[in-house]
Amino acid sequence: MGAEVQPARFAVVVAKKAIPLAVNRNRAKRLVRELFRSDPEALPAGWEVVLIARPSLLRKPLKDLRRIYAVAVAGAVAKASKQAE
């Protein structure tokens, strides 16, 4: 059996201690999921990523969050490929 490469998987963790109100925790999760959905090819196939949301996420516009996400993903991919060498 050949090993099938699965698409990247993404999980969001929002601590109740960090963001106490459920409405805000749910909004943080929705924002982060939207970042992943808007650019699913940014993460290599087979990767499993867990993002821990912080309160500052809720104070930034989506445009800024997309830029921050793109930079973070590019850095993680570069670091992983450098370690694989």
C-alpha positions as CSV (number, residue, x, y, z in Angstrom):
1,M,0.0,0.0,0.0
2,G,1.4,3.4,-1.0
3,A,1.4,6.1,1.6
4,E,-1.2,8.7,0.5
5,V,-0.2,12.2,1.3
6,Q,-3.0,13.9,3.2
7,P,-3.7,17.6,3.0
8,A,-2.5,19.8,5.8
9,R,-4.6,19.8,8.9
10,F,-5.2,22.7,11.2
11,A,-6.5,23.1,14.7
12,V,-7.2,26.1,16.8
13,V,-6.8,26.3,20.6
14,V,-8.3,29.2,22.5
15,A,-7.8,29.1,26.3
16,K,-10.7,30.3,28.4
17,K,-8.2,32.0,30.7
18,A,-6.8,34.0,27.8
19,I,-10.1,34.9,26.2
20,P,-12.8,34.6,28.9
21,L,-16.0,35.4,26.9
22,A,-17.3,32.5,24.7
23,V,-18.4,35.0,22.0
24,N,-14.8,36.2,21.7
25,R,-13.3,32.7,21.8
26,N,-15.6,31.7,19.0
27,R,-14.8,34.8,17.0
28,A,-11.1,34.0,17.4
29,K,-11.6,30.5,16.2
30,R,-13.6,31.7,13.2
31,L,-10.9,34.2,12.3
32,V,-8.1,31.7,12.4
33,R,-10.0,29.1,10.5
34,E,-10.7,31.7,7.8
35,L,-6.9,32.3,7.5
36,F,-6.3,28.6,6.9
37,R,-9.3,28.4,4.5
38,S,-8.2,31.4,2.4
39,D,-4.8,29.9,1.7
40,P,-4.8,26.1,2.2
41,E,-1.8,25.6,-0.1
42,A,0.4,27.6,2.2
43,L,1.1,24.6,4.4
44,P,2.8,21.6,2.8
45,A,0.7,18.4,2.4
46,G,0.8,16.1,5.5
47,W,1.5,18.9,8.0
48,E,-0.6,19.1,11.2
49,V,-0.6,22.6,12.7
50,V,-2.0,23.8,16.0
51,L,-2.4,27.5,16.5
52,I,-2.9,29.0,20.0
53,A,-5.0,32.1,19.8
54,R,-4.1,35.1,21.9
55,P,-6.3,38.0,22.9
56,S,-4.5,40.4,20.6
57,L,-5.9,38.5,17.6
58,L,-9.3,40.1,18.2
59,R,-7.9,43.6,18.0
60,K,-6.3,43.2,14.5
61,P,-8.1,43.6,11.2
62,L,-8.3,40.5,9.0
63,K,-6.0,42.1,6.4
64,D,-3.2,42.3,9.1
65,L,-4.0,38.8,10.3
66,R,-3.6,37.4,6.8
67,R,-0.2,39.1,6.5
68,I,1.0,37.9,9.9
69,Y,-0.2,34.3,9.1
70,A,1.5,34.3,5.7
71,V,4.8,35.4,7.3
72,A,4.5,32.9,10.1
73,V,3.7,30.0,7.7
74,A,6.6,30.9,5.4
75,G,9.0,31.0,8.3
76,A,7.8,27.6,9.6
77,V,8.1,26.0,6.2
78,A,11.6,27.5,5.7
79,K,12.7,26.3,9.1
80,A,11.4,22.8,8.5
81,S,13.0,22.6,5.1
82,K,16.3,23.8,6.5
83,Q,16.2,21.2,9.3
84,A,15.3,18.4,6.7
85,E,18.6,19.1,4.9
